[in-house]
Amino acid sequence: MPQAAIVAEPHPEPTAERTSGSEFTPLLRTVREQGLLERRVAWYARGISVNLIFLAAIVTGMALLGPSWWTLLLAPPLAVLSGRMAFVGHDAGHSQITADRGKGRLIQLVHANLLLGMSQEWWNDKHNRHHANPNHIDKDPDVAADILVFTQRQTAGRTGLRRRLTRHQAWLFFPLTTLEGIALKVYGFQAVFSRRDPRMPVRRRVVEGLLLAAHVGGYVTLLLTTLTVGQAIVFALLHQMLLGLHLGLAFAPNHKGMEMPDPENSEGWGHLRRQVLTSRNIRGGLFTDWFLGGLNYQIEHHLFPSMPRPHLRLAQPLVRAHCFARGVPYTETGLIDSYRQALGHLHRVGEPLRVGA
């Protein structure tokens, strides 16, 4: 039995009845009746408190160890902790923590802008467009051609360094993810401090800019008051690269290698199919849930973006059964096999550039 398990094969042909909005309505009703959309404020409060305690412990450890190369041993746990904060910021952006938009925005501003140096406004805009049309070739910013490409059509016209990177992008994927943490900061800073983006109101731009500046000032001050300049540079690189790798490991399995809708193959898809067919779940236990920040329940998360993280695993049996009853493929696989599938997709996409190279 292969690791990947796809329920209800073969893929049924879409019909007006199957792809109507009513496919999702009974599932939504059941989920609401079972209270799975109710917020878990206390659960998140405990998690945030634990994160802040560990952050204080790491900062204290850096101060006590001082300018020693042993202090670099604190960079990996700080990277993991930064990943936890990113997951909290993600959940706050989806209103998973609280239904109060003001409080949710405050939580996200603290975690994203102040603690991580990422723009909350930029991230929400990009991520909401992804959720609205996951894996859509023309509408999802996460599959837009950049350093990586996700369809063979996107390989056309690649020249120079980008062509060479695309040719071997499967092999380069994980090394490139070490830059993800830095890239998220750079894109966010560009969005906040560039006047060319009219989507961000001036007041929010000012607030975000001040918090981003506070993050940079605090981060640099911490490093330079506890370490030598050389040690500070190495610590920062180690911290940011491990954070990028951690985030890459969490995001990579979710959609890569799954259906990529376009006007020809997704006409008439309702919310259920648009989210389920483009997403992949990852099997595992408590460690997988913790390490991936609940994103291993990607199907449930996409169907119910505001569902609190601890409820996703409770909703999974309901969603799986609902998809089976309607003949909608529900994809679930192991963690290692998910990376194999994602990298296999990237390898196939780059094949045209390897032919005759």
C-alpha positions as CSV (number, residue, x, y, z in Angstrom):
1,M,0.0,0.0,0.0
2,P,1.6,3.3,-1.0
3,Q,1.9,6.0,1.6
4,A,-0.4,8.5,-0.2
5,A,-4.0,7.7,0.3
6,I,-6.6,9.3,-2.0
7,V,-10.2,8.5,-1.1
8,A,-12.9,8.0,-3.6
9,E,-11.0,7.3,-6.8
10,P,-11.3,7.7,-9.7
11,H,-11.9,11.4,-9.9
12,P,-15.6,11.9,-10.8
13,E,-16.5,14.2,-13.6
14,P,-17.8,17.6,-12.4
15,T,-21.5,18.2,-12.8
16,A,-23.7,21.1,-12.0
17,E,-25.2,19.3,-9.1
18,R,-21.8,18.2,-7.6
19,T,-20.1,21.5,-8.0
20,S,-22.9,23.7,-6.7
21,G,-22.4,25.6,-3.4
22,S,-24.8,23.1,-1.7
23,E,-22.0,20.6,-1.7
24,F,-20.3,22.5,1.2
25,T,-23.5,23.7,3.0
26,P,-24.3,20.4,4.9
27,L,-20.7,20.1,6.1
28,L,-20.7,23.7,7.3
29,R,-23.9,23.0,9.2
30,T,-22.5,19.9,10.9
31,V,-19.3,21.7,11.9
32,R,-21.2,24.6,13.4
33,E,-23.6,22.3,15.3
34,Q,-20.6,20.6,16.9
35,G,-19.1,23.9,18.0
36,L,-15.9,23.5,16.0
37,L,-16.0,27.1,14.8
38,E,-16.1,28.5,18.4
39,R,-12.9,30.2,19.4
40,R,-10.4,28.7,21.9
41,V,-9.1,31.9,23.5
42,A,-7.7,30.2,26.6
43,W,-5.8,27.6,24.5
44,Y,-4.1,30.3,22.5
45,A,-3.4,32.4,25.6
46,R,-1.6,29.5,27.1
47,G,0.4,28.9,24.0
48,I,1.3,32.6,23.6
49,S,2.4,32.8,27.2
50,V,4.6,29.8,26.9
51,N,6.2,31.3,23.8
52,L,6.9,34.6,25.6
53,I,8.4,32.7,28.5
54,F,10.8,30.8,26.2
55,L,11.7,34.0,24.4
56,A,12.6,35.7,27.7
57,A,14.6,32.6,28.6
58,I,16.6,32.7,25.4
59,V,17.3,36.5,25.7
60,T,18.4,35.9,29.3
61,G,20.6,33.1,28.2
62,M,22.2,35.3,25.6
63,A,22.9,37.9,28.2
64,L,24.4,35.5,30.6
65,L,26.6,33.7,28.1
66,G,27.8,36.9,26.6
67,P,30.3,37.1,23.7
68,S,30.9,33.4,23.4
69,W,30.6,31.1,20.5
70,W,28.5,28.8,22.8
71,T,25.8,31.5,22.5
72,L,25.2,30.3,18.9
73,L,23.6,27.2,20.4
74,L,20.6,29.4,21.2
75,A,20.0,30.3,17.6
76,P,18.3,27.0,16.7
77,P,15.8,27.1,19.6
78,L,15.1,30.8,18.7
79,A,14.4,29.8,15.1
80,V,11.9,27.2,16.3
81,L,10.3,29.7,18.7
82,S,10.1,32.2,15.8
83,G,8.3,29.6,13.8
84,R,5.8,29.3,16.7
85,M,5.2,33.0,16.6
86,A,4.7,32.9,12.9
87,F,2.0,30.3,13.3
88,V,0.3,32.5,16.0
89,G,0.4,35.4,13.6
90,H,-1.0,33.3,10.8
91,D,-3.9,32.1,13.1
92,A,-4.6,35.7,14.3
93,G,-4.8,36.8,10.6
94,H,-7.5,34.2,10.0
95,S,-9.5,35.3,13.1
96,Q,-8.9,31.8,14.6
97,I,-7.9,33.3,18.0
98,T,-10.7,35.8,18.5
99,A,-13.7,37.1,16.6
100,D,-12.8,40.6,17.6
101,R,-11.0,42.0,14.6
102,G,-9.2,44.7,16.6
103,K,-7.8,42.3,19.1
104,G,-6.9,39.8,16.4
105,R,-5.0,42.6,14.5
106,L,-3.2,43.6,17.6
107,I,-2.0,40.0,18.3
108,Q,-0.9,39.7,14.7
109,L,0.9,43.1,14.7
110,V,2.8,42.0,17.9
111,H,3.8,38.6,16.5
112,A,4.4,39.5,12.9
113,N,5.7,43.0,12.9
114,L,7.3,43.5,16.3
115,L,8.6,40.0,17.1
116,L,9.4,38.7,13.5
117,G,9.9,41.8,11.4
118,M,7.2,40.8,8.9
119,S,4.4,43.1,7.6
120,Q,1.0,42.0,8.8
121,E,-0.8,43.9,6.1
122,W,1.3,42.6,3.3
123,W,1.0,39.0,4.5
124,N,-2.7,39.2,4.9
125,D,-3.3,40.5,1.4
126,K,-1.1,37.9,-0.2
127,H,-2.4,35.0,2.0
128,N,-6.0,35.9,1.5
129,R,-5.6,35.9,-2.2
130,H,-4.0,32.4,-1.9
131,H,-7.0,31.1,0.2
132,A,-9.5,32.5,-2.3
133,N,-8.0,30.7,-5.3
134,P,-5.4,28.1,-4.0
135,N,-3.0,26.8,-6.6
136,H,-4.8,28.8,-9.3
137,I,-2.2,29.5,-12.0
138,D,-3.4,33.1,-12.6
139,K,-4.8,34.1,-9.2
140,D,-2.8,32.5,-6.5
141,P,0.4,34.6,-5.7
142,D,2.0,31.5,-4.1
143,V,2.3,29.8,-7.5
144,A,3.3,32.9,-9.5
145,A,6.6,32.4,-11.4
146,D,9.5,33.7,-9.3
147,I,12.7,31.9,-8.3
148,L,10.6,28.7,-8.5
149,V,8.0,27.9,-11.1
150,F,5.1,25.5,-10.7
151,T,3.9,24.7,-14.3
152,Q,5.9,23.9,-17.4
153,R,4.2,26.9,-19.1
154,Q,6.0,29.1,-16.6
155,T,9.4,27.8,-17.8
156,A,9.0,29.6,-21.1
157,G,11.4,32.5,-21.5
158,R,13.5,31.7,-18.5
159,T,17.1,32.8,-19.2
160,G,20.4,33.1,-17.4
161,L,20.5,32.3,-13.7
162,R,16.7,31.8,-13.4
163,R,16.8,29.2,-16.1
164,R,19.6,27.3,-14.4
165,L,17.8,27.5,-11.1
166,T,14.6,26.2,-12.6
167,R,16.4,23.4,-14.3
168,H,17.4,22.0,-11.0
169,Q,14.7,23.6,-8.7
170,A,13.8,20.3,-7.0
171,W,17.3,19.8,-5.8
172,L,17.6,23.4,-4.8
173,F,14.2,23.7,-3.1
174,F,15.3,23.1,0.5
175,P,18.5,25.2,0.3
176,L,16.4,28.0,-1.1
177,T,13.9,27.8,1.7
178,T,16.7,28.8,4.1
179,L,16.3,32.3,2.6
180,E,12.5,32.3,3.1
181,G,12.6,34.0,6.5
182,I,14.7,36.8,5.1
183,A,12.6,37.1,2.0
184,L,9.4,37.5,4.0
185,K,11.0,40.4,5.8
186,V,12.2,42.1,2.7
187,Y,8.9,41.8,0.9
188,G,7.1,43.2,3.9
189,F,9.5,46.1,4.3
190,Q,9.1,46.9,0.6
191,A,5.3,46.9,0.9
192,V,5.3,49.2,4.0
193,F,7.9,51.7,3.0
194,S,7.1,51.9,-0.7
195,R,4.5,54.4,-1.7
196,R,3.8,52.6,-4.9
197,D,1.4,50.2,-3.2
198,P,-1.9,52.1,-2.7
199,R,-3.6,49.2,-0.9
200,M,-2.2,50.0,2.5
201,P,-3.8,53.0,4.3
202,V,-1.4,55.7,5.5
203,R,-2.3,55.1,9.2
204,R,-1.7,51.4,9.0
205,R,1.5,52.0,7.1
206,V,2.8,54.3,9.9
207,V,1.9,51.8,12.6
208,E,3.5,48.9,10.7
209,G,6.6,50.9,9.9
210,L,7.1,51.9,13.5
211,L,6.8,48.3,14.7
212,L,9.1,47.0,12.0
213,A,11.7,49.6,12.9
214,A,11.3,48.6,16.6
215,H,11.9,45.0,15.6
216,V,15.1,45.8,13.7
217,G,16.3,48.1,16.5
218,G,15.6,45.6,19.2
219,Y,17.1,42.6,17.3
220,V,20.3,44.5,16.4
221,T,20.7,45.9,19.9
222,L,20.3,42.4,21.4
223,L,22.9,40.9,19.2
224,L,25.5,43.7,19.5
225,T,25.1,44.0,23.3
226,T,25.6,40.3,23.9
227,L,28.0,39.2,21.1
228,T,30.9,40.5,19.1
229,V,30.1,41.8,15.6
230,G,31.3,38.6,13.9
231,Q,29.4,36.4,16.3
232,A,26.3,38.6,15.9
233,I,26.4,38.2,12.1
234,V,26.8,34.4,12.4
235,F,24.0,34.2,15.0
236,A,21.6,36.2,12.8
237,L,22.3,34.1,9.7
238,L,21.9,30.9,11.6
239,H,18.7,32.1,13.2
240,Q,17.1,33.4,10.0
241,M,18.1,30.5,7.8
242,L,16.8,27.9,10.2
243,L,13.6,29.9,10.5
244,G,13.2,29.9,6.7
245,L,13.9,26.1,6.6
246,H,11.3,25.5,9.3
247,L,8.7,27.6,7.5
248,G,9.5,25.9,4.2
249,L,9.1,22.4,5.8
250,A,5.7,23.5,7.1
251,F,4.4,25.1,3.8
252,A,6.0,22.8,1.2
253,P,3.6,19.8,1.6
254,N,0.4,21.7,1.5
255,H,-0.3,22.3,-2.2
256,K,2.7,21.5,-4.4
257,G,1.9,18.7,-6.8
258,M,-1.9,19.0,-6.3
259,E,-4.5,20.1,-8.8
260,M,-3.7,23.5,-10.4
261,P,-7.0,25.0,-11.5
262,D,-7.4,27.1,-14.6
263,P,-10.5,28.3,-16.5
264,E,-10.5,25.0,-18.6
265,N,-10.3,22.4,-15.8
266,S,-12.1,24.1,-12.9
267,E,-15.2,25.6,-14.4
268,G,-18.1,25.2,-12.0
269,W,-16.0,24.2,-9.0
270,G,-17.7,25.3,-5.7
271,H,-15.9,26.1,-2.4
272,L,-15.6,22.4,-1.4
273,R,-13.8,21.2,-4.6
274,R,-11.7,24.4,-5.0
275,Q,-10.2,23.9,-1.5
276,V,-10.1,20.1,-1.2
277,L,-8.7,19.2,-4.7
278,T,-5.9,21.6,-4.4
279,S,-4.8,20.7,-0.8
280,R,-3.0,17.8,0.8
281,N,-3.1,16.6,4.4
282,I,-0.2,15.2,6.3
283,R,-0.7,12.2,8.6
284,G,1.0,12.1,12.0
285,G,0.6,12.5,15.7
286,L,1.0,15.3,18.2
287,F,4.6,16.1,17.1
288,T,3.4,16.6,13.5
289,D,0.6,18.8,14.7
290,W,3.0,20.9,16.7
291,F,5.9,21.1,14.2
292,L,3.6,22.0,11.3
293,G,1.5,24.4,13.3
294,G,-1.7,22.6,12.4
295,L,-1.1,23.2,8.7
296,N,-0.9,19.4,8.3
297,Y,-4.7,19.7,8.3
298,Q,-4.5,21.8,5.2
299,I,-7.8,20.7,3.7
300,E,-9.8,21.5,6.9
301,H,-7.9,24.8,7.3
302,H,-8.8,25.8,3.7
303,L,-12.4,24.9,4.1
304,F,-12.8,26.6,7.4
305,P,-10.0,29.3,7.7
306,S,-11.3,30.7,11.0
307,M,-11.5,27.3,12.7
308,P,-9.2,27.3,15.8
309,R,-6.1,25.2,15.3
310,P,-7.0,22.6,18.0
311,H,-10.3,21.9,16.3
312,L,-8.9,21.0,12.9
313,R,-8.1,17.4,13.9
314,L,-11.6,17.1,15.3
315,A,-13.1,18.2,12.0
316,Q,-11.0,15.9,9.9
317,P,-13.2,12.8,10.2
318,L,-16.3,14.8,9.3
319,V,-14.6,16.4,6.2
320,R,-13.2,13.1,5.1
321,A,-16.5,11.3,5.3
322,H,-18.3,14.2,3.6
323,C,-15.9,14.1,0.7
324,F,-16.2,10.3,0.4
325,A,-20.0,10.5,0.3
326,R,-19.8,13.0,-2.6
327,G,-17.0,11.4,-4.5
328,V,-14.5,14.2,-3.9
329,P,-10.9,12.9,-3.7
330,Y,-9.4,13.6,-0.2
331,T,-5.6,13.4,-0.3
332,E,-3.6,12.5,2.8
333,T,-0.1,11.2,3.0
334,G,2.9,10.8,5.3
335,L,5.3,13.7,6.0
336,I,8.3,12.3,4.1
337,D,6.1,11.2,1.2
338,S,4.6,14.7,0.9
339,Y,8.0,16.1,0.3
340,R,8.7,13.4,-2.3
341,Q,5.5,14.4,-4.1
342,A,6.2,18.1,-3.9
343,L,9.8,17.7,-5.1
344,G,8.7,15.3,-7.8
345,H,6.3,17.9,-9.1
346,L,9.0,20.6,-9.2
347,H,11.4,18.2,-10.9
348,R,8.8,17.4,-13.7
349,V,8.1,21.1,-14.2
350,G,11.8,21.8,-14.8
351,E,12.2,18.9,-17.3
352,P,11.8,21.1,-20.5
353,L,14.8,23.1,-19.5
354,R,16.9,19.9,-18.9
355,V,16.2,18.4,-22.3
356,G,19.1,19.0,-24.6
357,A,20.9,21.0,-21.9
